Amino acid sequence: MELRLKAYAKINLTLDLTGILPNKYHGIFTLMQSVGLFDTVTVKTGEKGLVLRCSEKYIPCDDRNTAFKAARLFYEKAGIEPECEIYIKKVIPSGAGLAGGSADAAAVLKALSMAYPSALSHREIMAVAFSVGADVPFCYVGGTKLCQNIGEVMSALPPLYSDVLIVKPYERVSTKDAYQRFDTAENISHPDNDSFLFYASQGDYKEAVKYAENMFETLSDVKSGKEIKETMKSCGAWFSSMSGSGSAYYGLFDYPEDAKKCAELLKNKAESVFVCKTKSKGIE
């Protein structure tokens, strides 16, 4: 069986680090939203072994790769001898806070769940997803979700419909370094999560984002971020922010023409720009 799936990126409308959990991980409060920027993941089953290939040579194709790890753990949990070949055509930038690796892993799990429909329950698949990475469960289901704890505790919110511009600066950000900056920072103010959730729960996102803040952006050293956001605002974005731990920024627009105009202004000042829309699923 051969399956070809779109693995969608995500953005964060707000991202608060709420404290250290008993397991020593950082707790988060964030709204994750799937967007139409995607990698293409092709999974072919039937031949013994587990092989991963990728369009980008710099990406490892062994257990350091989340998609490879997801496939290995799926087969282990299902008690099936691996018989899978995976090919990933990368478009989602790495080191950007867009969950590209997590999206690829989620797509592999989705494909294997379709190839072996009775192998694992949805609960078991989600457990495998979480063991691969904190963002993988969201990427598996996608849409518009409030994500808490480490990110795996999800609550559905009203769908967010918007045109989106994603800008990947030349800088890359290490998630580990971003957390270390937070841990050593002093006198940090946190967003008003209660007010954000009050309006988000009603689907009033233009009001909700008045209370949104990305804690990683507050401490970010991405020098081009301020100019990117100012350009987005001047082009009509009703909200802009860093996604995840960075380095990508995004803007939300009412009209695709405004997003495209802004992309033209920024394309020569960044590594890459993408115009897309919000999505109701993480994988298609």
N, C-alpha and C positions, 0 to 999 in steps of 0.2 A: 504494500500500500504506500502511496506517495501523497503527502499533504503539503500544501503551501499556504502559509498563514501570514497575515500582517500583524506585527508586534508593535503596538502603539506606545509612544513616549508618554510621560506624565509631566504635569507642572504642579506646583504647590501654591495655593492662593494665600495661605498663611502658614507659618511654621514656627511653633513655639517649642522650646526645649523645657520640659516641665519639671525635671529633676532626675536624680539617679534612682533607678529601680533596684529591687533586691538582687536581681541577677547582674547588677553592675552596668547594665545598658542605660542609655539616656531615654527617658520617656518623652514622647512627642505629642503635640496636638497640631494636626494639620488637615487641610482639605486637599486631597489629591484629585486631579482631573485628567482624564485621558485626552490626548490631542492627536490630530491626524498626521503627525510625523511618525514614520514607521520604518522598521527593518523588515525584510522579508525572510522568513524562516521556512525552509523546506526540510521535511522529515520523511525519509524513506525507510520502511521496515521490511524485513524478510531475509536479509543476509546477516550471518552471524558476526558479532563484534559490535563495537561502538566507535564510530568515526565522526569527527567534527571538522568541517572546513569553513573558512571564512573569507570574505572578499578583501579584508584588510589584513595584511601580513603581520602587523604589529600586535594583533590580538592573539593570545595563546589559545591553543585548540586542545588543551588537556583539562585536568581537573581544576585548574585555576580559572577556567571559563565557567560561568554560571550555567550556561546552557548544557554543557557537557556534564557538569555535576548534577543538574536536574534530571537528565536522562539516566545517569548511573543510579541515582537514588530511587527513581521510579522503578527501574527494573529490579533493584534489590528489594524494595518494599513489596513489589508484586510477585517476587519469587520466579521471575522469568529470566532466561538467559538473554543477555543483550543481543539485539539484532537490528541495529539502527544506524543510519547514515544521516547526518545533519549538515545542511549548508546554510550559512547566514550571510545575506547580502546586507551589509551595514550602511545605514544612512544616518541614524541617530548618533550625534557626536558623543565621544567618550569624555569623561571628566567634566561633565556639563551639568549634572544634577537633574537629568531627564530620564533616568532609570533605563537606559538602553540595554545594559546587561541583564537587568531584572526582567525586562519585557521579553528578551530573547528566551530566557529560562522559562518564563510563563508560557510562551508559545510552544516550546518543546513539550511541556507538560500537557498542554491542551491537545497537541497532535497525538501524543502517546495515549491520552485518555480516549481519543477517538479511534485509534488503531486497536486498542485493547479495552473495549467498553465495560467489561466486567472485571477488570483486573483490580481496580482501586475505587473506593467510594469517593464522593466529593470531599468529604471530611479528611480522608487519608491523603488525597492529592493536595489539599490546602496545607496539611501538616508537612508534606514534602516541600511544598513551595516555601514555607516559612523557614525550614531548615537550610534552604539554599540562600535566602536573603530576605531582609525585612520588607522590601518593596515588592517582592515577587507575588505574595497573595493579592495585593491590590492590582498589579498588572494582569493577573489571571482573570479577575472579574471586571476591573475597569469601571468607567463611568465617572460619577461624581460621588465621592465618599469622604466622610469624616474618618480619619485614621488616628488611633490613639495607641497607648502603651508603647510598643516598639514600632508600630505601624500596621500590625496585623489585626488589631481590633477595629473593625470597620462598621460604620453605620451609613446607610444610604441617605442621600440628600436629594432635593429636587434637582433635575438636570440643569446644567449651565449651558446655554447656547451662546456662542461667541465666535467671532473670527479672531485668530491668534497669529501674532508674529513672534517667532523665536529667533533670538540673536545669540550666536555662540562667539564670544570674544576670543582673541588669540590666546589668552591665558587659560590654563587648566587649573582645577582646584582638586586637591586631595581631600576626600571626605574625612580621613583620619586627622589631617592637619586642621580642618575646619572645626572639628570637635575639640581638639586641643586648644585652639584659640578661645573657644567658648569657656572651657574649663578653667583657663587662667585669667579670664576677663573679670573685672570688678564693676560693681554698681550697674548691673545690667537691668534695663527695664523690659518688662514683658508685655505682649499685646493683650488687649481686652478680649479674651476668648469667649466669655459668656455673651457679650454683645455681638461678636462675630457670628456665633452659632445661632443666636436668636434670629437674626436676619437671614442667615443662610438657610435655616430650616424652613423659612417662608419662601425661599427662592429669590429673595431680594438681594442679589449679589452686589449690586452697585452700592447699596447701603452697607452690606457686610464688610466690603473691602476697606471701608473707612476705619475699621478696627483691625485690619490685617497687618501683619508684619512678619518678615522672615528674619529670624534671629541670626542666621548665618550671614545674611546680607548686611546686617548691622555691623558685623565684625569683619566683613570681607575686605580683602586687599586687591580686588579686581578694579584696576584704575579706570577702566573705560565704562564702568557701570553707570556712573552719574550721567555721562553724556548720552548713553543709550536710552536711559529713562527719560531724560529731558527731550530727546528727539521723538520718542514715542508719544509723549504727552502733547508735544506741539503738533503731531499728526492726528490727534484725536483719540488716543488710547484712553479708555476710562479707568484703566488700572494697569500698572506695570510693576514687576518685581523680579528678583532673582528666583530661580527654581532650585529647590533642594539646597544642597551645599554649594551650588554654583559649578561652573562659572556662567552658565547660560542665563539670559534675561528673556522675559516675554512681555508682550503687551496684549491687552484684550481690547478689541475694537468692535464697534457696532456695524461697520461697513467694510467689506473686503477691499474696496478701492483705497481706503485709508491705510489699511495694513500693507497693501502692495506699494503704495507711495512711500511709506516709511521704510520698507525693505530696500527700495531703490536708494534712499538716502544713506542707509547704513551698510549696504553690502560691501563697500570698499573700505569699511572701517572695522570689519570683523572677519573671523575665519569663515563663517557661514551664516546665512539667514534662511528662514523657512516661513512660508505663509500657509496656514492650515485652519482647520476648524476644530472645535471641541468634539469629542466622540463619546458615545454612550457605552462603548465596550472597550476592553483592553486588548482583545484579540479578535480578528475577523479572518 
